[in-house]
Amino acid sequence: MYKRKILNMIILVVGMIGIFSCEYEKITYDAPDPTIPVSYAADIQAIWDKGCVGCHGVGKTPPDLTAANSYNALINGAFVDTAQPEQSGIYTCMITGGSMAAYTNASDAGLVLVWIQQGAKNN
């Protein structure tokens, strides 16, 4: 009987430690201002250069996101949908749960979305 009380107490203490040691931190970012024009060459290509061209370069995994080829690869490869920007392949792979989410961040994904919403211009 005494051993059972001690065992229950140990289980209770370990359970409480587990519950109270968990921490949830919501990461927020400042969404880009959709009224400010996004430049493909200056803003979007910088995202590809920073974290994508290592794998998505010439002769590597499509799309080719090098500066010379990225715009045409995205537009001609149907990675951009200006009619439904949130459904664009390049955006959905960058957001949480997307295949490239580990290699990018919410701020970059938000900027790509705004660029698409603004017409995905090659500017």
N, C-alpha and C positions, 0 to 999 in steps of 0.2 A: 504494500500500500504506500509506504514511504517512498519507495523507488519510483512508483508511478507518478507521485506528486512532483518529485524532482524532475522527472522526464518531461512532464507537462509544462513545468516552469521553464525548462531549458528551451523547449519548442516555442513557447510564448515569447521569450526574450529574443531568440534568434529571428522569429517572425517579425517582431517589432523593429529590430535593427534593420532587417531587410526592407520593411515598408518605409521607415523614416530616413533611410540612407539614399533613397531614390530622389533624383533631382530632375526637374524638367525645365529646360530653358528654351523659350521660344526665340528664335533668331529672327529679327526683323531687319529690314533694309529700307532705305528711302527709295521709293519707286521713282523712276525717271519721269520728268515732267513731259507729258505727251505733246505739249504745245511747243517745245523746243525741238527744232529739226535735228534728227540723228543723221550723222554722216557715216556712210558705209566705210569709206576709206579711213577715216580717223577713229571712229568709235567701234564699229562692228569688226573690222579687220583686226583691230587691236585685241579683241577677245580671242579670235582664232589664233593670232600670233602667240598670245600668252599661254594658251593651254590646249590647242587642238592640232596644230600643224605637225607635231611630233608623230602622230599616228595618221592624220589626215593630210598627208603631203603628196607630192608627185609620186605616182606609182605605189601608193600605200592604200589604206582603207578609204573608199569613197565616202563622202565627197572630198575632193581635193580643196583644202581650205588655205592654200598658199595665196599670197597677195595677187599673183598674176592670174590665178584661175578660180578663186573662190566664188566670186559673184556669179559667173556663168555656170559653175558647177551647181550652185544652189538653185538658181532660177531654172536652168534647163533640166536639172535632176528632180524637179517637182518637190523640193524641200520647203518651198515657200508658197503659202496660200493667202493671197491678199484679200480674198473674199471672206475667209474665216481664219484670221491670223492665229487664234488660239489653237487651231488644228494643224498649223504648219509643222512639218516633220522636224525642222531644225529647232523649233521652239519646244515641242513636246519631248524631245530627247534631252533637253537641258534642264527641265523642271524636275522637282522632286518625284522620284519614281521612274524617271526617264533613264534611258541607257547611258547617257553621258552626264547625269546629275553629279556623279562623284568627281568629275573633272571641271566643273563650272560652279557658279553660285547663283543665287536668286537675283542679285543685282544685274549680272550679265544677261541672264535669261529675260529679265524685265526690259532691258535695253533692246535686245533682239526683238522682243514682242512689239515694242513701240516703233522700231524701225519698220517692221512688217506692216503695222497699222498705218504708218505714214506712206505706204505704197511701195516699200522695199526698193527704194531708188538706189541707183549706182552713183552716188554723189561723194 
